[in-house]
Amino acid sequence: MFSYVARQPIFNRRQQTIGHELLFRDGECNAFPVIDANEATCRLVLENYMAIGNNHIFKGQRNFINFPQNCLVNLMPLLLPKNKVVIEILETCIPNDELFFAIKRLYKKGYIIALDDFEYDIRWQRFFRYVHIIKLDLLMLGLKKACDFVRDNRHLKVKFLAEKVENHAAFQASLAAGFDFFQGYYFSRPEVLKHRKVAASELITIQLLQAISCEPVDFDNIEKIISSDVSLSYLLLRYVNNANHHRLVEPISSFHQALVYLGEEKLRMFVGVVATAHAALDKPKALYALSLQRAKMCEELVNYSSSMIPKEQAFLAGMFSLLDALLDSSLADLLVLLKLQPHIQASLLHREGELGQVLDLVDAFDKADWQQVAIKCSGLGLSEQQVQDSYLQAVTWAENCTQIDCSN
């Protein structure tokens, strides 16, 4: 299955691109589908910030994202990196106290806030001190009315964005009126981007929702659930990489460490967004089971050996060793998006170090290359019987993970 997003560039007065507005799409048709606004935002956030997405190509630019009332009140934008997004308050939002306090909190957290398709209402007055950008729809308001509003409100400490600039005359008029940013068909139509979807299975999501409902949150149980699902594991590490805006104190080397970085509040929000999106990855069950099997086999081999490699690192390396096949992308490109420790990355990409030898041994066993199995066993101080035992234990464990009883 694939996910889609349309992006439309936003320009400054020198017609330089300063960002893109991301627009939800559910197919290659370049139009907003008939879908609940909250679901659309949740899916856009999940598929373009927690999964592989295409957001890495926007380096140095911000993505403008529409948020409806419920998403703002529930502080969903806190899931996103504040240095990469602009939070747009959707025009359907009601300027009540609940929304006001949410916007005030987001502002104090350092997020850039924009009022989308703005029409003056005195109830928005108190919001202005927490807003950085006001977007005016030239077609909806009319060119003259929009330009007059900008001229009459230069005293406000905000930037003005002209939306739906359709021709050269509209651009010249809005430029003369003092608009700071511009967006519309005159510059560029939205471009639809397509990428393979990465998400958790519905059953695993339900189990996670149950786990985060406990007080306090049982991190050990959540770690167990997440580590049994390769797509969830990838989403978690991908998200933690984005959520920590400053440089991580140390690279992530285990799921438990990732959960600690995330913290209880953001963990609850992460799972809530995954559940709301209802996305499911279309992947061969056999390939999925093999990822789990390799992860467990690596862990068992490390347990048998005299190696000092932590078992959770071996498990993680084994699980991600087939990530390229699962996501139809090169492993090198995928690992760029994750903050794994250098020796784990080297083991995955180049089979370097002891962990690389463990992966080589698993590869040789999968291919029934018994000569290489013997060589790798010798290097790691393992017997061929221990390798056989590790394989059988991993197969049993992977079967238990993929044959969950769905009748309850």
C-alpha positions, 0 to 999 in steps of 0.5 A: 500500500502507498500513502500520498501527500501533495505539496505546494511551495511558498515563496518570499518577496524575492520569489525564493521558496521558503517552505511547502504546504502539505496537503493530504491525499488518499490517491494520485488524484490531486484533490482533497478527498472526502474524509474527516479533517482529524483523520486526514491530519493524523494520517498526514502526520503519521505517514510523513513524519513518523514513517519514511515519508519524503520530508528529508527532501525539505531540508532547510525549509518548513512544512505548513500543516493544517490542524483542525480544532481537536488536533490542536486542543489535544496538542498533536503538533507537539509530536512534530519537530518545531524547527521543521513545521508551521502549525496552521490553525484551520479556518473552521476552528472556533476561537474559544478558551480551549483553543486559545490555551492550546495555541498559547502553549504551542507558542511558548514551546517555540512553534511557528503559528499561522492563521489559515484563510483568515477572516476578521472576527474580534474573537481572534484578537487575543490570539494575535500575540501568539501568531506569526503568520496570517494567511489571506485567501485572495479568491475568497476575500477578494484581492482589494479587501485582502490588500486593504487588510494588510495595509491597515494592519501593518502595526501587527507583529505578524507576517502576511501570506497571500494564498491563491495567487492565480496570476501576475496581476494578483502577485504584483498587487499583493506585493505592493500591498506589503504581503511577505509570502505568496502561494498559488497556481501562478507559481506552482500547482500542488505536486503529489508525492507517493511513497510506500506506507509504514504502519502498525497492524491494527491488532498490535495498535489495539494492544498498545492502546491497552498498554498506554491506558495503564497508570502508570504506563508500563514501559516494559510491556510497551517495549515488548509489544513494539519489539515484536513488530518491525514497522512499529519499531521503525516508526518509533525510532524514526519518530524519536529521531525527529522528536528530539530537536537538539542533538541526542546525548547518545545514539539510540541503541535499544527500543527501551532507550527510545521509549525513555527519550520519548517519555510518557506524555509523547508516547501516549500521543504517538500511539494515539496518532497511530491508532487514529490513522488506521494505516496497515502495511501491505507486506508479505507475511513470510518476509515479516516473520523472517525479520522477527526470526532473524532478530531473535536468532541474533539475540540467541547467538549473542547469549550463547557466545562470549561476546559483550554485545548487548542482546537488545542491540543484536535483536535490533540489528537482526530485525532491521537487516531486512528493512530494505526488502520490507520498505522497497528502499535501499538500506543505506537510505533508510538508516540515514533516517535513524540514529543508531549507534555507529557500530550497529549501522556498520554491522548492517551496511558492511557486516563490520565488527562482532555484530557484523559477524553475527549477521553474516552467520545468520545470512550463511545459515539462511542460505544453507552455506554450511562452510561459511557457517563453520567459519563464522562459528569459529570466529565467534566461538560458537558450536554449530549445535548452538547455531541450530538451537538458536535457529529453532528457538527463533522460529518458535518465537517468530511463529508465536508473534505472527500467529496471534489469536484474533478471536478475543 
